[in-house]
Amino acid sequence: MTASSVCTTPAAIAAERVAGRAPALGAHLYGGGLDVAVFASHATAVDLCLLEEDHSSPTGFSERRLALHRTEHGVWQGHVPGVGAGQRYGFRVHGRWDPAAGLRHNPAKLLLDPYARAVTGGFELAPEVYGHAVDEHLTPLPGLEPSTLDSAGHVRHGVVVAEPPVVPADARPHTPWERTVVYEAHVRGLTERLPGVPEHLRGTYAGLAHPATIAHLRELGVTAVELLPIHASNDEPFLLERGLSNYWGYNTLGFFAPEPRYATAAAQAQGPAAVLEEVRGMVHLLHEAGLEVILDVVYNHTAEGGDGGPSLSWRGLDNTQYYLHDDGRPARLVDVTGCGNSLDFRRVRVMQMTLDSLRYWTERIGVDGFRFDLATTLGRHGTEFTPEHPLLVALATDPVLSRTKLIAEPWDVGPGGWRTGQFPAPMADWNDRFRDAVRTFWLSDPATGAAGGTGGDLRDLATRLAGSADLFAHGPLPGGRGPLASINYVTAHDGFTAADLVTYDHKHNEANGEDNRDGTHDNRSWNHGVEGPVAPGDERGGPGDAARRAGRLPTVHEHGPQILLDRRRSVRNLMGTLLLSAGTPMITAGDELGRSQLGNNNGYCQDNEISWVDWQLEPWQEDLLATTRHLLRLRREHPVLRPAHFATGRTAEGDLIADLAWFRADAERMDSAAWHDSRARVLQMLRSGHAVGDCDLLLVLNGSLTAQDVTLPQGAGTDYALVWDSAWERPSAGEPQVLAPGSVTTMEPLTMRAYLGRRS
């Protein structure tokens, strides 16, 4: 498509003025036509552009341009009779071009409505998409003059769709937090290779809700699917230049529109309304199966990037009002997200857009909750975070949103960005301290020990097992938010998978095209003596099978069978600790199957077999799946595993034992010396089930590289039934072993056990 210029004179014909009412922001069908309203407080004129495909035009589209009317508080509005669903549209905004003052109005750029309910078309990286003039390498020309090239043929367009009906409250599962188990998944990655899903549905919204997918989720025992972003998004220019794409989708272009590329080919061919209905249908079918839907949402930044990025929507509409700028230098964006820009949550319109978007996805699409990416940015007043930020208060008090599940990723890259445990109720937080403590105890400390060193003591691990009271017991509510506010996880979409944590000491991100410089170095992983896949030597195999199938030859090692046995056990230790600890667990899709990313700990740009779940299972993976199902069944059947309140260490009236107690390997109480002893590697946790009418729970963890004799504590005087041992390749199907208090049992190196003390 050849470059073209556009008339920069404001439209001569005006839309009808909406009188007697204030139309909602966005484009909405009303009264036989279209109501339009957009915020652009510094603009001198705003044109609504109604587009039609026109192959004779240099841009591929003809435009009908209508001037909108300026009203109060920076909003431009109008009504256009006769416009119906399916209409493509955008805005051209006139005003001052003064980058030094942060003003970047350029009517040559067709801008997406921030409230567009649907998008269509593609993004083509070219000089036309930049508000400033660039050369053929997309480098800004001296002087930062405005570009005169028309962007209409190179950007995505908004599409008018009818407002979906409200999803009734009784159509939702309403799973209480104390029964919630989160399953983090990618729409495409989960089903792209799932054999039970028809090929034309794989990797789609419809495929996610296919009976084969739902059967796996229900049999596994999770209660909520947390989807990586499905808001409309754009690929970053630097990825497009390398022939890659943003697979994860953390680069939002529209906060109301679903991403069309995850819809079936049939829905995409039918148009945006069909895409929207496929998303709603997915949510409906998951609800019918008793599964909640949580969306990972990215309100902290947008796809427009840094100062030199393209002009797609907010930058051209009202750059200084939407984005966080340096108060001393208005031209300079303040980046607390690491993505080039940060939305400014001091601004009423930014908070309104966020809340309006959340309500839309809740009420009209039917989702049950949200995980907020880089949530600290949302609570910043300028650069300072406060738990009393107006947006966070609004989330807590909104009659719709306060009833959803709200989860914070409680950090960003700005000053004072780490805020785990500091968000207000009713939010829950991703608990990175849990992740680090579990990895350290089971992986990096043993790796240090195997090399002759000494690891840490048991204090941090115990704190995480008990629900992280140091983080979640404080705040304005007595007792804090409780242990269920801790979203416990060992892996997530970013970082190593569980199988890779036990297979690689170092990240292997060469496929990302950044010479392995991207991704974190702090993995706290352990390859158990050999980096990468190892020849199995037996029929079970072990972590590394995916690499072998991908053509990466495994290392042949004399201790290969033992290494693989150790790796499998370490994965079970990670999964067992996650699912048997106090808090709300989150499993990363595929970890229950031993999924590998071949050592890539930053697969954000890998829309291929590196990131997709591989459902071709080896025997050891079938065993791991059975183990995960067993652990989740224990959690579901025993409320002692799901405490809603922090333990006190005291004995409640009518009980025989303290609500929580800690013991050494010899069944003596942990004392100060034991807690601070870095050589101590055995810990016993006894939790009373009296308050919830359940058995008592005894967890025994042997983090030593050698077998250890363990004496079971007296407890309530009842026998202990062994319900799980991480030494088991597969959960035992027979009657559980029963041991009396005071019994001495030998635990294999690096194993954990779960006992239930059944009271009469």
C-alpha positions in Angstrom: 0.0 0.0 0.0 1.4 3.4 -1.0 1.8 6.2 1.5 -0.8 8.9 1.4 -1.4 12.2 3.0 -4.8 13.3 4.5 -6.6 16.5 4.6 -5.9 18.1 8.0 -8.8 20.6 7.9 -11.5 19.8 10.4 -14.7 18.2 9.0 -17.1 20.7 7.4 -20.2 18.7 8.3 -21.2 18.2 11.9 -22.9 15.3 13.5 -26.2 16.0 15.3 -25.7 17.3 18.8 -27.0 15.0 21.5 -29.3 17.3 23.5 -30.9 16.7 26.9 -28.6 13.9 28.0 -24.9 13.0 28.2 -24.1 10.0 26.0 -21.8 7.4 27.5 -18.2 7.4 26.3 -17.7 5.2 23.3 -20.0 4.4 20.3 -23.4 3.1 21.2 -26.5 2.3 19.1 -29.3 4.6 20.2 -32.5 6.0 18.6 -32.0 4.6 15.1 -28.4 5.7 14.9 -25.1 6.0 16.7 -24.3 8.0 19.8 -20.6 8.9 20.0 -18.6 10.4 22.8 -14.8 10.7 23.3 -12.5 12.5 25.8 -10.0 14.9 24.2 -9.7 17.9 26.5 -6.9 19.7 24.7 -8.3 19.2 21.2 -9.5 22.1 19.0 -11.7 19.8 16.9 -12.5 16.0 16.8 -13.8 14.3 13.7 -15.7 11.0 13.7 -14.6 9.0 10.7 -17.0 6.3 9.4 -15.0 4.0 7.2 -15.9 1.7 4.3 -13.6 -0.6 2.3 -12.5 1.1 -0.9 -9.8 -0.6 -2.9 -9.4 2.5 -5.2 -8.3 4.6 -2.2 -4.6 4.7 -1.3 -5.5 3.6 2.2 -8.0 1.0 1.2 -10.8 2.9 2.8 -13.1 5.8 2.1 -14.2 8.0 5.0 -17.3 9.9 5.9 -16.1 12.5 8.4 -18.4 14.3 10.8 -17.4 17.0 13.3 -18.2 16.2 16.9 -19.4 18.9 19.4 -17.4 20.0 22.4 -19.3 19.7 25.6 -18.3 20.0 29.3 -15.2 18.5 30.8 -13.3 17.8 27.6 -15.8 15.4 26.1 -16.8 15.6 22.4 -20.1 14.1 21.3 -22.6 13.6 18.5 -25.4 11.5 17.1 -25.3 10.0 13.6 -28.7 8.7 12.3 -28.8 5.6 10.2 -25.6 4.0 11.4 -25.9 0.4 12.6 -23.9 -2.5 13.9 -20.8 -3.5 11.9 -19.8 0.1 11.1 -16.0 0.7 11.2 -15.0 3.9 12.8 -12.2 6.0 14.3 -11.3 9.5 15.2 -9.1 12.3 13.8 -8.1 14.9 16.4 -7.1 18.4 15.7 -5.1 20.5 18.0 -1.7 21.8 19.0 1.4 19.8 18.0 3.9 20.7 20.7 5.9 17.6 21.9 7.9 19.7 24.3 4.6 20.4 26.1 3.4 16.8 25.7 0.8 17.6 23.1 0.8 15.4 20.1 -2.5 16.1 18.1 -2.2 15.0 14.5 -5.3 14.6 12.4 -3.3 12.5 9.8 -3.6 9.6 12.3 -6.8 7.6 12.6 -7.2 6.9 16.3 -9.0 4.0 17.9 -11.8 4.7 20.3 -10.5 3.8 23.8 -14.1 2.5 24.4 -14.4 0.5 21.2 -16.3 -2.8 22.0 -14.7 -4.5 19.0 -11.7 -4.1 16.7 -11.0 -5.3 13.2 -8.0 -5.2 10.8 -4.4 -5.5 11.5 -1.4 -3.4 12.6 1.3 -2.8 10.0 4.5 -1.4 11.2 5.3 1.5 8.9 6.1 5.2 9.0 2.4 6.0 8.7 1.6 4.8 12.3 3.8 7.3 13.9 2.5 10.8 14.9 6.0 12.3 14.3 7.9 12.0 11.0 10.3 9.1 10.8 12.8 7.8 8.3 12.7 4.4 6.6 14.2 2.8 9.7 11.4 4.4 11.8 13.9 6.7 13.5 12.4 10.1 14.4 13.6 12.9 12.1 15.3 15.9 13.6 12.9 18.5 14.9 10.2 16.0 15.8 7.8 17.4 13.2 4.3 16.0 12.7 3.9 13.2 10.1 1.6 14.0 7.2 1.1 10.3 6.3 -2.4 8.8 6.7 -2.4 5.9 9.1 -5.9 4.6 8.3 -4.7 1.6 6.2 -2.1 0.5 8.7 -4.0 0.4 12.1 -6.9 -1.5 13.6 -10.3 0.1 13.5 -13.1 0.2 16.0 -16.4 -1.6 15.1 -19.9 -0.8 16.3 -21.6 -3.8 18.0 -24.8 -4.1 19.8 -24.4 -4.0 23.6 -24.7 -7.6 24.9 -27.3 -8.4 27.5 -26.3 -8.5 31.2 -25.2 -12.0 32.4 -27.5 -12.9 35.3 -25.9 -13.4 38.7 -27.4 -16.9 39.1 -25.5 -18.1 36.0 -22.2 -17.8 37.8 -20.5 -20.4 40.0 -19.8 -18.0 42.9 -17.0 -20.2 44.2 -16.0 -19.0 47.7 -12.3 -18.1 48.2 -11.7 -21.0 50.6 -12.5 -23.5 47.8 -10.8 -21.6 45.0 -7.9 -23.2 43.0 -6.7 -21.0 40.2 -5.4 -22.4 36.9 -3.4 -19.9 34.9 -3.7 -20.6 31.1 -3.3 -19.0 27.7 -6.3 -19.4 25.4 -4.2 -20.6 22.5 -1.5 -22.4 24.4 -3.8 -24.6 26.4 -5.7 -26.2 23.5 -3.5 -25.7 20.4 -2.3 -29.3 20.7 -5.1 -30.9 22.7 -6.1 -34.1 20.7 -9.7 -34.2 22.0 -10.4 -30.7 20.6 -11.3 -30.6 16.9 -8.6 -29.1 14.9 -10.6 -26.1 13.8 -11.3 -25.2 17.4 -7.8 -25.6 18.8 -6.2 -22.5 20.2 -9.5 -20.6 20.3 -12.1 -19.3 22.8 -14.4 -22.1 21.6 -11.6 -24.6 22.1 -11.1 -23.5 25.6 -14.8 -24.3 26.4 -14.8 -27.6 24.4 -15.9 -30.7 26.5 -12.4 -32.2 26.2 -10.8 -29.1 27.8 -13.5 -28.8 30.4 -13.1 -32.5 31.3 -9.4 -32.0 32.0 -10.0 -29.0 34.2 -12.8 -30.7 36.2 -11.0 -34.0 36.6 -7.9 -32.0 37.7 -9.9 -30.3 40.4 -9.3 -26.6 39.7 -12.2 -24.1 40.2 -11.2 -21.0 38.2 -9.4 -20.5 34.9 -7.2 -17.3 34.9 -6.7 -16.4 31.3 -3.6 -14.4 30.1 -4.8 -11.2 28.5 -7.6 -11.4 25.9 -8.1 -7.7 25.5 -7.3 -6.5 22.0 -3.5 -6.0 21.8 -0.7 -5.0 19.4 2.7 -6.5 18.8 5.6 -4.2 19.8 7.6 -2.8 16.9 10.8 -4.4 18.1 9.2 -7.8 18.0 7.7 -7.2 14.5 11.2 -6.2 13.3 12.4 -9.6 14.4 9.5 -11.6 12.9 8.1 -12.4 16.3 4.8 -11.5 18.1 3.6 -10.8 21.6 2.2 -14.2 22.5 1.3 -13.3 26.0 -0.7 -10.2 25.0 0.5 -7.8 27.7 0.4 -4.8 25.3 -3.2 -3.6 25.3 -4.7 -1.7 22.5 -8.4 -1.8 23.7 -9.7 -2.3 27.2 -13.2 -3.2 26.0 -12.6 -5.3 22.9 -11.7 -9.0 22.8 -8.6 -10.0 20.8 -10.0 -11.4 17.5 -7.1 -13.7 16.7 -8.2 -16.2 19.4 -11.6 -16.6 17.8 -12.4 -19.4 15.4 -11.8 -18.8 11.7 -15.6 -19.0 11.3 -16.3 -16.3 13.9 -13.6 -14.0 12.4 -15.1 -14.4 9.0 -18.5 -13.5 10.3 -17.2 -10.3 11.9 -16.6 -8.7 15.3 -20.1 -9.5 16.7 -19.5 -13.2 16.2 -16.1 -12.9 17.9 -17.7 -11.2 20.9 -20.4 -13.9 21.1 -17.7 -16.7 21.0 -16.1 -15.1 24.0 -19.4 -14.9 25.8 -20.2 -18.4 24.8 -16.8 -19.6 26.3 -17.6 -18.0 29.6 -21.1 -19.4 29.6 -19.9 -23.0 29.0 -17.2 -22.7 31.6 -19.8 -21.4 34.1 -22.1 -24.4 33.3 -19.2 -26.7 34.2 -18.8 -24.9 37.5 -15.6 -23.1 36.5 -15.0 -19.4 37.1 -13.3 -17.1 34.6 -10.7 -14.6 35.8 -9.0 -12.3 33.3 -5.4 -11.1 33.5 -5.8 -7.4 32.6 -3.2 -4.8 31.7 -4.4 -1.3 32.7 -0.9 -0.1 33.7 0.3 0.8 30.2 -0.8 0.6 26.6 0.4 -0.6 23.2 1.6 2.9 22.2 5.0 2.4 23.9 7.4 5.1 24.9 7.9 8.7 23.6 9.0 7.4 20.2 6.2 4.9 19.8 3.2 4.9 17.4 0.1 7.1 17.7 -2.8 4.7 17.9 -5.3 6.1 20.4 -4.7 7.8 23.7 -1.5 9.6 22.6 -3.3 11.4 19.8 -6.5 12.0 21.8 -5.0 13.6 25.0 -1.5 12.6 25.7 -0.9 14.6 28.8 -4.2 13.5 30.4 -3.9 9.7 29.8 -0.2 9.2 30.5 2.1 9.7 33.5 4.5 12.6 32.6 7.4 14.2 34.4 5.9 17.3 36.0 9.2 19.2 35.4 9.4 18.1 31.7 6.0 17.5 30.3 7.4 15.9 27.1 9.0 13.1 29.1 6.9 10.0 29.9 7.4 8.5 33.4 7.8 4.8 32.9 7.1 2.7 36.1 6.1 -0.4 34.1 9.2 -1.0 32.0 7.0 -0.9 28.9 7.6 2.7 27.7 4.6 4.4 29.2 2.4 4.3 32.3 -1.2 5.4 32.5 -1.7 8.2 35.0 -4.1 7.0 37.8 -4.3 10.5 39.2 -6.6 11.3 36.3 -10.3 10.9 36.6 -10.8 9.8 33.0 -8.1 7.1 33.3 -9.8 5.7 36.5 -13.2 6.0 34.8 -12.0 4.1 31.7 -10.6 1.3 33.9 -13.7 1.0 36.0 -16.0 1.1 33.0 -14.0 -1.6 31.3 -14.1 -3.8 34.4 -17.8 -3.4 34.8 -18.4 -4.2 31.1 -16.4 -7.5 31.2 -18.2 -8.4 34.5 -21.7 -7.5 33.6 -21.8 -8.0 29.8 -19.3 -10.8 29.2 -19.8 -12.5 32.5 -16.2 -12.9 33.9 -15.8 -13.5 37.6 -12.7 -11.7 38.5 -9.5 -10.0 37.4 -5.8 -10.3 38.0 -4.2 -6.9 37.6 -0.8 -6.9 35.9 1.7 -4.6 37.6 -1.0 -3.4 40.0 1.2 -1.1 41.9 1.0 1.3 39.0 -2.8 1.4 39.5 -2.3 2.6 43.1 0.2 5.3 42.4 -0.6 9.0 42.9 2.0 10.2 40.6 5.0 8.1 41.5 3.9 7.3 45.1 1.9 4.2 45.9 -0.9 4.3 48.5 -3.3 1.5 49.5 -6.0 4.2 49.8 -5.7 5.3 46.2 -9.2 6.3 44.8 -9.1 3.5 42.2 -8.5 0.8 44.9 -11.2 2.3 47.1 -13.6 2.3 44.1 -12.8 -1.4 43.5 -13.5 -2.2 47.1 -16.8 -0.3 47.2 -18.3 -0.7 43.7 -21.5 -2.8 44.1 -20.5 -4.9 41.0 -16.7 -5.1 41.1 -16.4 -5.7 44.9 -18.2 -9.0 44.5 -15.7 -10.3 41.9 -12.3 -11.9 42.6 -9.7 -9.1 42.5 -6.1 -10.2 42.4 -3.0 -7.9 42.4 0.3 -8.5 40.9 1.7 -6.4 43.7 4.7 -4.8 42.1 6.0 -2.7 39.2 9.5 -1.4 38.3 9.0 2.2 39.7 10.3 3.5 43.0 9.0 1.5 46.0 7.4 -0.9 43.5 7.3 -4.1 45.6 4.0 -4.1 47.6 3.2 -7.7 48.3 0.7 -7.8 51.2 -0.1 -4.1 51.1 -3.2 -4.0 48.9 -6.5 -3.4 50.6 -9.4 -5.9 51.0 -11.1 -7.4 49.1 -8.0 -7.8 46.9 -5.7 -10.8 47.0 -2.1 -10.6 46.1 0.3 -12.9 44.1 2.7 -14.0 46.8 6.2 -14.0 45.3 7.7 -14.6 48.8 5.9 -18.0 48.8 7.3 -18.8 45.3 10.9 -17.9 46.4 10.7 -19.8 49.7 9.4 -23.0 48.2 12.0 -23.0 45.4 14.8 -22.2 47.8 13.9 -25.0 50.2 13.5 -27.7 47.6 15.9 -26.6 44.9 18.5 -23.9 45.5 19.4 -24.9 49.1 19.9 -28.6 48.1 21.9 -27.5 45.1 24.1 -25.5 47.5 24.3 -28.5 49.9 25.3 -30.8 47.1 28.1 -28.5 46.3 29.3 -28.5 49.9 27.6 -25.3 51.1 24.9 -24.4 53.6 21.4 -23.1 52.8 19.0 -21.0 54.8 17.0 -21.9 57.9 13.4 -22.9 58.2 11.7 -19.7 59.3 10.7 -18.4 55.9 9.4 -21.7 54.7 7.2 -22.2 57.8 5.8 -18.7 57.4 4.7 -19.5 53.9 3.3 -23.0 54.8 1.2 -21.3 57.5 -0.3 -18.6 55.2 2.2 -15.7 55.2 0.9 -13.9 58.2 3.9 -11.5 58.0 2.4 -10.1 54.8 -1.4 -10.6 55.2 -2.2 -10.5 58.9 -1.9 -6.7 59.0 -4.0 -3.8 57.7 -7.2 -2.0 58.6 -9.1 -5.2 59.3 -8.6 -7.2 62.5 -6.4 -10.2 61.5 -5.7 -8.6 58.2 -7.1 -10.1 55.0 -6.4 -13.7 56.1 -4.3 -16.4 54.5 -6.7 -16.8 51.5 -5.6 -13.4 50.3 -2.2 -15.0 49.6 -2.2 -16.3 46.0 0.4 -19.0 46.4 2.3 -20.0 43.3 5.6 -21.7 42.5 5.5 -20.9 38.7 3.6 -18.6 36.5 3.5 -17.6 32.8 6.8 -15.7 33.2 9.7 -17.8 34.5 10.6 -21.5 34.3 7.9 -24.2 34.3 8.0 -26.6 37.1 9.7 -29.2 35.0 12.3 -26.7 33.8 13.0 -25.6 37.4 14.4 -29.1 38.1 16.1 -29.4 34.7 18.0 -26.2 34.2 20.3 -24.1 36.3 20.3 -21.3 33.7 17.8 -19.7 31.3 18.0 -20.6 27.6 16.1 -17.8 25.9 18.1 -17.8 22.6 14.9 -18.2 20.6 13.8 -14.8 21.7 16.4 -13.1 19.6 18.0 -11.1 22.4 21.2 -13.2 22.9 19.8 -14.7 26.1 19.9 -11.3 27.8 16.1 -11.2 28.5 14.4 -13.0 31.4 15.3 -13.2 35.1 18.5 -14.7 36.4 17.0 -15.3 39.8 15.4 -18.7 39.1 16.3 -20.6 42.3 16.3 -23.7 40.1 18.4 -26.9 40.3 19.3 -29.2 37.3 20.2 -32.0 39.7 23.7 -32.4 38.2 23.2 -32.1 34.5 22.0 -29.1 32.5 19.0 -30.0 30.3 17.4 -33.2 29.2 18.9 -36.5 30.3 18.5 -39.9 28.6 15.8 -41.7 30.6 17.2 -45.2 31.0 13.8 -46.5 32.1 10.3 -46.4 30.9 9.1 -43.5 33.0 11.6 -40.9 31.7 11.5 -37.5 33.3 11.6 -33.8 32.8 13.3 -33.3 29.5 11.1 -35.5 27.3 9.7 -32.4 25.5 13.2 -31.3 24.6 13.9 -34.7 23.2 10.8 -34.7 21.1 11.7 -31.2 19.9 15.0 -32.5 18.5 17.3 -31.4 21.3 19.3 -34.5 22.1 19.4 -35.5 25.8 22.7 -35.9 27.7 23.7 -39.5 28.2 24.9 -39.7 31.8 25.9 -42.7 34.0 23.6 -41.4 36.7 20.8 -40.5 34.3 18.1 -42.7 35.8 18.8 -41.4 39.3 18.8 -37.8 38.1 15.5 -38.3 36.4 14.0 -39.9 39.5 15.3 -37.0 41.6 13.8 -34.5 39.2 10.4 -36.1 39.2 10.4 -36.2 43.0 11.4 -32.5 43.1 8.5 -31.6 40.9 6.2 -33.5 43.2 7.7 -31.6 46.2 6.9 -28.3 44.5 3.3 -29.3 43.7 2.7 -30.8 47.1 3.9 -27.8 49.0 1.8 -25.5 46.8 -1.4 -27.5 47.3 -1.0 -28.4 50.9 -0.1 -24.9 52.2 -2.5 -22.3 53.7 -3.5 -19.8 51.1 -5.1 -19.8 47.6 -3.1 -22.0 45.2 -2.5 -21.1 41.5 -1.2 -23.8 39.1 0.3 -22.8 35.8 -1.3 -24.7 32.9 0.8 -27.7 32.0 2.7 -28.0 35.3 0.4 -30.9 36.2 1.7 -32.6 33.1 5.4 -31.7 33.4 5.3 -29.2 30.6 8.7 -27.9 29.5 9.7 -24.7 27.6 13.1 -26.1 26.8 14.7 -23.8 29.4 13.1 -20.6 28.1 12.0 -18.5 31.1 10.5 -15.7 29.1 8.4 -17.2 26.4 6.4 -14.0 25.9 7.2 -14.0 22.1 7.0 -17.7 21.5 3.7 -18.5 19.9 4.7 -22.0 19.0 5.6 -25.4 20.6 7.9 -23.8 23.1 4.8 -22.2 24.8 1.9 -24.5 23.9 1.0 -27.3 26.3 2.2 -30.7 24.9 -0.5 -33.3 25.6 1.7 -36.2 24.4 2.4 -37.7 27.8 5.1 -40.1 28.9 4.4 -42.5 31.8 6.0 -40.1 34.4 3.7 -37.3 33.2 0.7 -39.5 33.6 1.9 -40.2 37.2 2.4 -36.4 37.9 -1.2 -35.7 36.6 -2.5 -38.4 38.9 -0.5 -36.9 41.8 -1.9 -33.4 41.2 -5.4 -34.7 41.0 -4.9 -36.6 44.3 -3.5 -33.5 46.1 -6.4 -31.4 44.8 -8.9 -34.0 46.0 -7.3 -33.9 49.5 -7.6 -30.1 49.5 -11.2 -30.2 48.4 -12.2 -32.9 50.9 -10.4 -31.5 53.9 -11.1 -27.9 55.1 -8.1 -28.2 57.5 -6.0 -27.5 54.4 -8.0 -24.3 53.6 -7.9 -22.2 56.8 -9.6 -18.8 56.4 -8.0 -17.3 59.5 -4.4 -17.2 60.8 -3.5 -19.6 63.5 -2.6 -18.3 67.0 -0.5 -21.1 68.3 -3.0 -21.5 71.2 -5.3 -24.3 72.1 -9.0 -23.4 71.5 -11.7 -24.2 74.0 -12.7 -27.9 73.6 -9.6 -28.8 71.6 -6.7 -31.0 72.7 -3.9 -29.3 70.7 -2.9 -25.9 69.5 -4.4 -24.7 66.3 -0.8 -24.8 64.8 2.4 -26.3 66.2 5.9 -26.9 64.8 8.1 -29.8 65.6 11.7 -31.0 64.9 12.5 -34.4 63.5 12.6 -35.9 67.0 9.1 -34.6 67.7 10.4 -31.9 70.1 8.9 -28.4 69.7 10.9 -26.1 67.5 12.8 -23.6 69.7 14.7 -20.5 68.8 17.9 -22.4 68.2 16.2 -24.8 65.8 14.5 -22.0 63.9 17.9 -20.3 63.3 19.9 -23.5 62.5 20.7 -23.5 58.8 21.7 -27.2 59.2 18.2 -28.2 60.2 16.4 -29.6 57.2 13.4 -31.4 58.7 10.2 -29.6 59.7 6.9 -31.0 61.0 3.7 -28.8 60.9 0.7 -30.0 62.9 -2.6 -28.1 62.2 -5.7 -28.8 64.3 -8.8 -29.6 62.4 -11.1 -29.1 65.4 -12.4 -25.7 64.5 -13.5 -26.9 61.0 -14.8 -30.3 62.1 -12.0 -32.1 60.2 -9.0 -34.3 60.8 -5.8 -32.9 62.1 -3.1 -32.3 59.4 0.5 -33.2 59.8 3.0 -32.2 57.1 6.5 -33.5 57.4 9.2 -32.1 55.1 12.7 -33.6 54.7 14.8 -31.1 52.8 18.0 -33.0 53.5 20.1 -34.8 50.9 20.1 -37.9 53.1 17.4 -40.1 54.6 16.1 -39.0 58.0 14.4 -40.7 60.9 11.4 -38.8 62.0 9.4 -39.3 65.2 5.7 -38.3 64.7 4.5 -35.9 67.4 1.9 -36.8 70.1 -0.7 -34.4 68.8 -4.3 -35.3 69.9 -3.2 -38.9 70.6 -4.8 -40.3 67.6 -3.2 -42.4 64.9 -1.9 -40.8 61.7 -2.9 -42.0 58.3 -0.3 -41.4 55.5 -2.3 -39.9 52.7 0.5 -38.8 50.4 4.3 -39.2 50.1 6.3 -37.3 47.5 8.5 -40.4 47.2 5.5 -42.1 45.5 5.7 -42.0 41.7 1.9 -42.3 41.7 -0.5 -41.9 44.6 -1.1 -45.1 46.5 -4.4 -46.8 45.7 -4.6 -49.1 48.7 -5.4 -48.5 52.4 -3.2 -45.8 53.9 -0.4 -46.7 56.2 -1.4 -45.9 59.8 1.2 -44.9 62.4 0.7 -44.2 66.1 2.0 -41.0 67.7 5.6 -41.4 68.7 6.3 -43.8 65.8 9.7 -43.5 64.1 9.6 -43.5 60.3 12.4 -43.1 57.8 11.9 -40.5 55.1 13.8 -40.6 51.9 16.0 -37.6 50.9 14.1 -34.6 49.7 10.6 -35.8 50.3 7.5 -34.6 52.1 4.5 -36.4 53.5 1.0 -35.6 54.5 -0.7 -37.4 57.4 -4.3 -37.0 58.6 -5.1 -37.6 62.3 -8.6 -38.8 62.3 -10.3 -38.1 65.7 -13.2 -40.2 66.9 
